[in-house]
């Protein structure tokens, strides 16, 4: 093999495949050594080296120096070529893997080549990536030849290929879109401090500004909302709440629960729990549809947020004090101290640190502490069984109520010979309808609408 030709091949592979020259040289040397062993046998000592500067090939066989002519004659060219191709493919795969591994959690733009079985094949230029159905935004529709933006969530080596997995559901996509649309974030003036997302529905993002002259929320929204509109359009209409970040949870939690108005935030440091008090008319708004608003706020603040009115809190405190006082070894004073620290259920008390309980109890012994905790664990287990049974009975009632209208429809289609009984049933239904009508007249229209709205949208975290 001509030294100049070796250098030319190495340079061409380096430029075309973006593979480091040293890797190409190593591949050629390995190919030549493999071919030589097939010729001489595996038990022979063979060393092949290529000069990186001149391209000169040097071979040693059992301590004897091989001339270039010997190498050319004795080593099979076809075998060397096959091994060389394999090594170069492996090097190309490794180079692709390293390239896309560095782009993990970064946003890329590609063109959809195929959309089959819910999964999309996306061309990124030098590789085809996969956008699985589970990583697509719920409700969005993708089409072939359409440009799409996503983040790289996984990179794997599969045989001689590299498999790149894309995602449009990770919160990193929201971060990258904000960085692209808002120059202040790229410049470091505005920082993204936290993100909580439910793809396709709603995202809460907390931002802060290092410059007092720059409003972090206003800069992200843009003039007439043009900046945030571009991001929402890219996320298929997903709602985005921009929250002003604060290190003080008394400030951040009310911000995270916007647009609801918060009256007071009570922090229970020992549990990482925040009890948020709101007015009755703000309860449904603070919780959100199916608990989405409070759930995202909890993820954003990394605190367990519980929404309630002041009356509900007073009732829960009273029940907790009474319940703790019933435990053997717990007096009224200790029960009030426990409630003051945020212990509002037997479940809370069952996980208390023994040292903390001993200190609050004025020096309770280890045996007394263990006895109190054992009682709390038993009570908590009993309450859990009762709650589980109530849920089961409720599900059965719901199934029966759903089945009753179907049964009634079937009965209407069948002629009944019991004329008197049918008439009596009609009269009873008419009487019931009259009673309902009277109840509707007694209830103001506004109250009825409000009760209907709360019944349809309110689901407290305690019910989840």
Steps between C-alpha positions, in 0.01 A plus 500: 500500500648835392573733800354801318186301422465408869516866600248591229251233616536604864446866416193425286338287771580766760324772296204297369414303814618754761718233661825587673809405295653301785190279508529437125871411533416260785232338285736446209766352729244264658380395154852421380580307820181297467577413139862406589384264777271324257800448270766401753279357777376622837802366689742735322603836647411774254531875541386753237568873541431792268699822518247781559716753315625306193245220471779241492387154616735302725443131580667256739445122475643291784765764560591529130438828320267467204565706190218691332513243220451214750207679655342558160558141383421301814207695646174446314376834367132395499513386863674819603237705315209323673650544845584862418142572392369344821738703715409820317129432550556444869701823516225683313239360740707608801545849353123533445431373849739752656351781290141437605585402856634854544164629371295310760218723639575753224247602233544390140297569186425227249266397220248219545577227247236247599211479744407138559325334792501819704880534495670759277835459326680835497800584280763704681732523200763234563273261694135398532353535849183355650221704660290235684131547551545524877741793453259699282277775638150356561255614236752627245507365143825451310536467122773385264737771366404722793772674703497415868698610804577264787765426760732200497408284800698184432792380283586129465742283305309226316737275306676711239241779528415777742140532620390851600172544691324838488238645733251785492360432848808569716525834679838557331313586179325789675835623637664491156207680336520776762875530443443528125216752515621719788846660455515604867517133599785433257684807635457377858293797617194278555533153648259206484486377859242220484256333259195279560324360196208283397557468122221623279309661786692740719850608604614720787845658471669709771741770384713762673700803385851599608435859385241698694423704190386189310161351584546123469133423435445791261810413297383141458151605392626759251325792336133406461597147595687431176786309666289265706260454207778349286581251776133408554454443124805270493353300793166445323312759707624385839419757770807658666498683836805719561571535872732749670749297703588566864713314754230573758232230484251743652533697175567226245206277591234774452670594171494138387128469578401798286248602376345399834522750788665360814418627850773328702775237465586281801829312459557169678877470471519154651284351221580734214129576495330832439140563606357771279189683617267650241150645498210274410458665160871443420511133604406355160737735316794421729455125464436514127324254276565151639757649736733610219581850632600390850679192364723705270559759773617222734747372239624852430563582867600144602257528792189299577228765467159448659219744418222566750282773642550637850188322625631169366835557670334584834288186475801284412705648785219431746466141380877448515525629858211279607642199320852539643361553849335160482839330467643354817786720619396816311347783701324811367817710514703252297212459252492878441878507453480224243229681308702822518790320330275386217398152616137475392442125469600167650701435187710810567561398860602147403812629320615752762862492614520350853729779621258768379202334671698454822600868501146625436367269771730646762744210517295193417686173541586280203234249603232771520597635157486152345162438660356823358638431152364144502153630586524758221605235248207278596255791475645607162467145364142480623414837341655386171286187496186703566586746222567213259167339584317831450659541156397146408139562607496828308619325184227240539237774544628676189477178298145435622392854418651467153317170444157620623424734204579214257264267686229767498534543122457126446186490721339785303525294180311206656118508542413438865167328589514659848318819411434604859867458604620696194263784577616504861865525388416794271319677783801450732738641236273800448497565875878474513530742208274748682722479810813560290336796332417651840863450611625669182275798560633533856864501384623826336621460142849636573549257788386209286747588224781542750422167668491330159833648400667397826356150473636459148848646547602474862714208613710557807845343542367307796255320264773400259 
